């Protein structure tokens, strides 16, 4: 007979208490990921050691290729799955995934999901789908391994985390060592032309570049000057094994200095094109914050060339967070000091203001092995430059010697712009490719007189008067 004193509300509360006790006493099902790893290792994975390593995001394609090589090695079988978490990848660790459930309330389960990939664009438009988050369970004979790869959520500094679990810590450490070795061997940046840029969050992005093909005949310098530069750069690299055998150090620095527009950067591009086996790392004023990672990458990818354009601008920079500290140039020089003697790393610096660099270089002697002035073109060089920049035009110049004399004191950049302006005037008249002295004279007047002092300075003709050749001192 029912208890007349038990009202529906009391009955409901009692029944709920009963159900809670039943649920609490029932055996709790293991989380799916823990269950998989328990089956894989044959023991409680929560008791196994985990070794982890953090990689910068630009290493994502290198890690992906290294992981592929590791998983495809002979005698290795593997399976993979993803991790579906309500929290994204924040707080995701192997230890958390294999922890046994305790009593009481549980957070939403991190369940099995698909492996996540992210497309990474490399040089020449090549795209590689790289693992962004995934678990790899690996068997090598009697050895059992679990590898978790995952990145970080947006809003955090970008990194790539790799955790390795094995029954022996030494085995996990060996897996990471194998991955690092394969990453060095298969590095996608080796032999390429790259630059580093730092984001607002401190992360570093690597960009690929394509240098124009420059023939030796395109370099117009005074007799013997290019040969001196090539000896310390191109031919030096070809002789590195002989120099090592002779116990000579391989790290070296070359400084190209001179007025603007004389061809310093163009010469650097030519030298880079003549050493295709080397990785080229470009550092510009926008990339001054990446001096340390750029030099670290140069050491990793040697033989390499670090090209620092307009290093005088870097010399004038100061760290914003700590005013009064030494210029970033000293950081560059310190990085050069940090290289081992047998590191085949070439530093190629260009500057328009060697006077700004001299105090720093004097304070750090031995970092620059060769300083070469790239001067304004002399008469012979200007004749060659007229021929070079006149390609594709029908030049009808009766008195080239007079034109060479009238342009004394200008840079190669000025002569290039002069013939471009002359070609524009000819085209504006309806002519096709014919350029005569009228066009050149009109272009010369526009650049030297009508353009004013600023135009002359920008084009490398600040030493020339508006009426004729450079004023002699």
Protein Blocks (a to p, Z undefined) as FASTA:
>chain_A
ZZfklcfklmmmmmmmmmmmmmmmpccdddfklmmmmmmnopafklpccddddddfklmm
mmmmmmmmmmmpghiacdddddddfkljnoiafklmmpccdehjdddddddddddddddd
deehiacdddfbdcddddehjbccddddddddehiacddddddddfblklmmmmmmmmmm
mmmmmockgopacdddddfkopacddddddddddfklpccdehklmmmmmmmmmmmmmmm
mmmmnopafbdcdddeddehiopmmmmmmmmmmmmmbccddddfklmmmmmmmmmmmmmm
pccddddehkllmmmpccfklghiacfklmmmmmmmmpcfklccddddddfblmlmmmmm
mmmghkambdcddddddfklmmmmmmmmmgoiacddfblmlmmmmmgoiafklmmmmmmm
mmmmmmmnopaklccfklmmmmmmmmmmmnommlmmmnopampcfkbccddZZ
